[in-house]
Every structure is written in C-alpha cells, then in structure tokens.
Amino acid sequence: MDDLTEAQIERFRADIDASRTSGAYEPGRWSVAPGNRDTAVTGVLPGHVRLRDTSVRAIESMPGVVVAREAKTAFLRLLARSGVPEIVTSGPGRDLDALRADLAVIREEQPGCVVSCPFVSTLDGVDLARDVGYDAVQIPVPGFGPATGIYDPLLPASRDEVVRRAVAVVKHARARGLRVTAALTMVSYLNEERLAETVSALAGAGADEITLFDGPGAVGPEAFGRLVHVTKSAAPDLEVGIHPHNTFGLGVACAVAAARAGATVVESSVNGYCGGPGNADLAATAAAFEALYGVRTGVRLDVLTELARTGAELTGHIPAPNQPITGRDAFCWGGGDWVTVEREVDPLLHNCVEPALFGNRRRVPLTPQSGPRTTAATLRRLGIDADPALVPAIMERCRAELDALGRLLTDEEIRAIARSVLTA
C-alpha cells in the first residue's frame, strides 16, 4: 500500500467519481447515498425546517449542573451567533433583570431570532412574558384529564376543562401580541381522536403552532409521523413541530420522520442536553437534514463543534469522544494505512461529510496498526523531512514505545523518536 503511484491514485479517484450521483455529492462537503435525495425512497420532505434550540432551558434540568452567569452569557452569545432561528430560554424567575439581559444578548447577536418563554399556563404568566420582552410563549397542554393535577395545583375535573383553560391562555397571549405555540405534552398518552379534538380547539383559539412533546421518549419515528399527520389533518393551516426525546437513540430519526409527515419545526439542544436521556442533538439534527436530505435549516454549520464543546465546558457533561458530528473522534478511524490511503485518494470515502464543514477535523493518529504510509504522513504533518528509507525504522521505534507506554504518543515524543533515528 505504501508504493501506490500517483497514476494509480488518480485512477482510483476517477473510478469513485464515476460512481457518484449529482446532488448527493458535493465536493468538499458531503458524499451520501443517492437514495437520501430520492423522494420515491424518502417521501417528500420540506425544503426548510426550523430548529428551535432548548439548550438554555434544558441545562437547568440536568443533574448537578450549576452555571455561572458569565459562562451562561458567553454560551448564549455563541448559540445566537450559530444562526439557530429560535431559542427557548429559562422562564421568568426571581431575577428578571438577568433574563432581560439574556434576551438582549440574543438580539444583539441575531436580531431576527424568535425568543420563546417555556411553559406559560396562566394569564398572569402571559403578561409577565410579554413585559419581560419575549416574542413567543409555549402554552402546555398535558395529555391527561384530572391527572393533569400532577402539574397544576388547580385540579381539573375533566379533559374538557384542561383544554378550556389552555384555550383561554392561548387567546390572551394572542391578544397581547405574542406568537403562541401550544405544547401538547406527554403526547404518547393521546389517542388520535383526543389529539384531533384538542388540536381543533387550540387552532380555533388562535394558536400559531402545535408542537408535540414526547417527554418519556415513548414515540418512535413512525408513530411521530402518524401524530403529525393527525395534527395537520385537524388544523391544516397551523405549523406543526415536535420535541423528541432520545430514550432509544432515535431523537434525530423522529425529527426526520416528523418532517416527512409535514412538521416544519424541530426542537433540539446542544449535545442533546436535557434531563434523562436528553433531546435530539442540535448538530446531528442539523447535519442530517442538510447533508443527508438536502433540507435547509439556516444554522451556521461551521459553528456547531465550537458550540458543542462550549456546552460541555459550561455543564461539565462531556459527550462521548465519538459523539456524531462534533465529537473529537467523530471523524477518526484509527491509524491504519488504509485510512491514510483513503484520505489521499478521496477524503469523503469513510467520512461521508467533510468535518471542517461543522468546525471539526479528521484525525489519523499513529497507532499500533499504523504502517509506513501513516508514519510518513505523520512525519510530514510534524514538519519532519525524513528519508523514505528510514521511515520503517521510525515506525518500529514508535510501535515499541507505544507498547511500552500503553498509550498513544504525543507529537513531541514522535519528534524525539524521529530525531534519534535520523541522527543515528
């Protein structure tokens, strides 16, 4: 493998290019299966999906996380700079001045961003959200009747009473000039008839959007698609959104299935942060829509890795190294010579998306599986000009040191080994 000629490499490239399909392949961006862009395979997807970020609210639900004011402001600034079109903040608490400052930061970075106040269930709550300066409110409508008393000290007598209360709040919010999302929580407990009745009532009250919240993560992709269809049928003129949880690792899949069924809003969060198993990850969701399906999100993809790692510093909850899209090793396939050859022939072979598109990078570390080609590439990366005849000796010395230390070598350790061989 280490003696491939440039002519052979060019022949490989030509063969790979000939097998690609226009649209599913964009040089320097992505190379995905053409079926992802074929409506006969995927169904019709919207041209654009709005991602509503819930990170700021969700972080408050995470166990053991206490965020310093300055760090939160820096994170919020970067979040707004990412271009995510809507942000849900924490709700009004004791420090309204701090909340107003948060809203000011968002608008300074992205004047057109819609800022939503979560879970407003009373007329007074609507007035407070309006006075603080929110653009929108989310009005919760739990999926039960009297059991809604778990969340509301005013115990409702029936499902009809739950809906009537929500209708009154929706009407008041619209009268105050706020955009209204009716948040149907615990949606996995709603049968289709009850869902349709609830949606019709909320639409009649003037809601702008119905968002299906799956707190337990009990709704799979196909079921989400069905719920969206029922919602659209009951209120064709309303936007439909979803808030999926990642209980079974299907958060992004639920988002795609919902969009296929007609949803145009998806709630997600940085690194999937939330209590429990978390939400759909903002980066993975945006990347899936943009790269796999060609659906625009408006998010600045190149900021996503920085945002994910800033979120990790903020919360102390560190995602796995191979976290999709933003993880340190998301684009690292080890150090075998086959990895290096693939990269030289076409960087989009095993990495179907270009990591730089998301502010990330590919790594090819020197490992026990590395051969002379990866060793030579490592030396070039380190600026070491080595006689090709001496590369095998450097490789063997590096392997011996890897075995002795039981870990990967630092760049300085590789430089020292190379110098010892080259000056011997």
N, C-alpha and C positions, 0 to 999 in steps of 0.2 A: 504493500500500500504506500510505502514511503518513496517509491520510484515512479509514481504516475507522472506522465509528461503533460505539458500544457495542452498539447493537441488532444490527449485523452480527456482531460478535464473539459475542454470546450465541446467535445463530442457528447459527454455526459450532460452538459448544460442544454445542448440543443435537443437531446432526447427528452429531457424533463420538460422543457418549454413546449415541445410539441404535444405533450400530454395534458397541458393545462387548458382551461376554458376561460374565455374572456368574461370579465365581471367577477368571477370567483377568485381571480388572480390579479393582484395589483403589485407590481414590483416595489420592493422596499416597504410594503405594508402587510399584505397577507396573501396566503395561498390556501384556499379552503375548498372543500368538495363542492362541485357544481350543483349537487342536489340541494344544498342550503339556499340557493338562489332560484330554485325552480318551484314555481307555485303549484305545479302538479304534485310535488313532493311535500311542500311545507304548508300549502294553503296560502291564502292571501294575507300578507302582513301589512300593517300600516306603514306609510313612508316615514313617519316620525313618531317617536314615543317620548313622552316627558318623564324624566326621572325626578322624583321628589325625594330629597335626602332627609332622613330622620335621625342622623347621627347624634346631633346635639341632645335631642330628647332621649334617644336610646341609651346614650352613655350613662345617663342618670339611673338607668335600670340595672346596670352591670354591677355585680358583687365586688365590693372592696374598692370601688373607684371614687376617689375624691379629687376633683380637678381644680387646680389653681386658676385664679381669674386671668392672669396674664397668658397662661398657656392656652386656656379656652379661647381667648380673643385671637391669638395667633392661628389656632386651628380653624376658627370660624372664618377668618380672613382668607385663608388658603382655600377653604371649602367654597366660599363665594367666588373666588378667583377661578375655580375649576369650571365655571360656567353652568353648573347644575341649575336648572331653571327655577326650582322651587326648594325651599328649605323649611322644615318644621323645627322650631326651636323648643326649648322648655317652656312650659306655661307660666303665666304670671305667678310670682311667688312673693316673698317679703320684700325683695329688692327690685322695685320697678325701674329705678334709675339704671341699674345694671342691665336689665332687659332692654330698655330703650337704647342703651349703648350698643348692645348686640345687634339690634335692628339697624342702627346707624352704620356699623361696620359692614354688614351685608350690603347695604345700599351704596356705601362708598365704593366697594369693590365691584358690585354688579347692580346698577340702578334698576334694571328691569326684573330682578329676581322677586318672585312672589314668596312672601314670608307668612307661614301659617301658624296659628295658635292651636295646639292639640287639645282635644277632648273638652270642649266647651259645652256644658249641659244645662246651663241656666241663662235666663235673660240678663241677669247681672254680670255673668261671665262674658256674654257677648259685649256688653257695654264696656267692660274693663279692657277686653281685647282691642276694641275699636279705639279707646282712649290711649292705650299704650302705643298704637300705631301699626297693628297688624293689617295685612292685606286680606287675609282669609282666616276662616275658622273651620275646625273639624268638629262636627257635632256627632257624638257617639250614639249609636242605636244598637244596644246589645240584642243578641238573637233569642232572648227569652221573654217570658211574661213576668209573673211575680218574682221569679228568680233574679230578675234584674235588680232586686233589692240588695243583692250582694254588693253592688257597686254604687247604689243610690240610697241614701237614708230615707227618702220618701218612697216607701214600698208601693209599687204599682199593683193594682188589683187584677190587671189582665194585660195581654199583649196589646190590645187596642189602646190602653192607657199609655203604654210605653211609646207607641207610635204617635199618639196625640201630643204628648209632651215634646217629643222631638220636632214635630211639625211646628209647634209654637215657637221653638227656639230658632228653627230654620227661617221662619217668616220674620222674626225680629232681627236676625242677622242680616237678611237681605234688605230690610228697611233701614238698617244702619250703614248700608253700602258695602258690606263685606261679601267677598266670594265665599260660597258655602260648599263644603264637602260633607256629605252625610256619610259617616264612617260606620258601616254595618259590621260591628264587632262580633266575634265568635260565630262567624258566618257558617261554619261547618254544622251548626245546630239548626240552620234554617232549611226547611224543605222548600221546594220550588214554589208552591202556592203561597206560602207565607212570605217568601222573598219577593215575589212579584207584587203582592199586596202592599208590602212595606215600601218598595221602590216607587210604586204609583203614588202613594200618599206623599212621599218626600218630594217627588217631582212636582206634584201639584202645589206643594208649599213654596216652590221656587228654588230648590237646591240646584246648584250648578253641576254637581258631580256626585256620583255614588262610588264609594271605594269599599271594596270587600276585604275586610281584615280577618286574617286567619291566625289568631293568637296561638292556638295549640299546634299549628302546622299540620292540621289534620286533613287538608285539602290537597289532593295530588294534582298534577298538571291537567289531566283530562277533566277532573271534576271542576277545577277552576275555569276551564274553558266553558263548561256547561253553565256554571253560575253566571259568568259574564254574558253568555247568550240569553239566559233568562232575564237578566237585568236590562240588557239592550232591548229585548222584546217588550218589556214593561215600560221603558222610558227611552224611546229611540233618539230623542233629542239631547239627552244628557251624556256627558262624558262618563266613562267607567274606568275606575282604577282598581289596583289590587295592592294589598300589603301582605306578601307571603312570608312565612317563617321557614327556617331551614332545618326543621326537625329530622327530615330524611335526606338532607343534602340536595333537595330539589327546588330550592328557592328560585334560582335562575330559570330552571325548566318551567316552573309555574308561571313566571313572568312571560316567557315566550309563548306558552300555551294560551295565556290570557290575551296577549296581543293578537294572536292568530284569531281569537274569537271576537275581537273588536275592542278590547281595552286599549286605551291610549295613555294611561298614567300608571307608572310602577313606582312604588315606594321601596327604597333600598337604603343602605347605610354603609359608611366606610368600614371595610373589613368585616361587613356583616354584623357590626356591633348591635347588641340588644341584650336583654336578659335571656336566660335559657339558651336555646340553640342558635339564636340570632336571626337576622334578616337575610335577604338576598344581598350579596356583596355589591357595592356600587361599581367597582372596577370590573368585576366579572360580568355583571349585568350589562354595563355599557359596551364592553368589548364583544360580548355575544351578539348583541343587537347590531352593532356597527360592522364587525368583521364577518361573522357567520351569515347574517341575514340581510345586510345592507340597509338596516333601519337606522335612520339618523336619531341621535339623542341630544345633540347640541353641547355635550360635555367636552371639555378640553381633555382629550385622552392623554396627552403628554404630562399632565399634572397628577395622574392617578397614583403613580408609585410614590411620589413625594407625599401625597395626601395620606396614603395608607400608612406610610412609615411615621408620619407626624401623628396620626391617630394612635399608633402603637406606643409612641413616646408619651402621649397625653394620658393614656389609660393604664399603661403597664401591661396590657393584654397583648402579647406578641403572637401574631399569626404564625402558622407553620411555615418553615422555610420554603416549601413548595406551594404556598398559597397561590391560587390561579392569578395570573397576570402580574401581580405586584410583589410576589414573594422573591426573596433573594435568589432562590434556586428554581424559580418557575421556568427558567429557560436554560437550565444546566442539566446536561445529560451525562455527566461524568467526564472522564478524561481519556477514554479510549480513542485510538487513532481514527476509528470510523467517524467519531464526532467531528474531529478536525477536518477530515476529508469532506464530509457533508457540508461543513461551513464554507470550505474553499470552493466547492462546486456550486452550491446554492444554499444560502443561509435559511431559506424558508422550507427546507425539506422536513426536518423533525420539529422545528419551531414554525407552526403554521402562521404565526403573526410575528412581525418584527418587534422585539422588545422595546426598542427606542421609541416606537410609536406611543408607548404607555409610560415613557420615562424610565424604563427598566433597561437591563442589559443582559446579554448572554454571557455565561462563564464556561470556560473549558479548563478546569484545574488539572494540575499534574497529580495523577493518582497511580496506585499500583498497576492499573490496567493501561497506563499510558505507554505508547511506543515511541519510536524515534520521531514520527511526524508531529505528535503533540509536544514532545520535548523541544523540537526545533521551533515550533510555533510559540512556545512559552519563552524560549530564549529571545526570539525576535520581539515579543511583547515587552520584555525587560530591557530591550536595547543592547543585548549581548550579541556580538558578531562572532559566531563560532564556526570553525572549520567543520563541514558536514561529516568528515571522517571521525571527529571527536564527539559527535552528538551521542552515539551509543554508549560511550564511556560515561558521559554526564548522566545519561538516562539510568545506567546501572547504579551509579553512586546515589542518585536521587531515590531510586527504589530501595536501596539498602537503608537509607536514612528514614524513609517512610516506615519501613518495617520496624526499625529501632525505636522510633518515637511513637508509633501507633496513631499518627495524625497526619494531616496534610502539611506540607512545608510552606513557610512564609516566603514571600518574594525575596527577602534578604537571605534566607537560608539557601534558596536556589541559586542566587547570585554567588554566594560563598562557595558552593559546590562547583559551579561552573568555573569560577576563577581558579580553584585548586586544580582542576583538570587542565584548563587552558594554559596555566603557567608551569605545569609539571615538567 
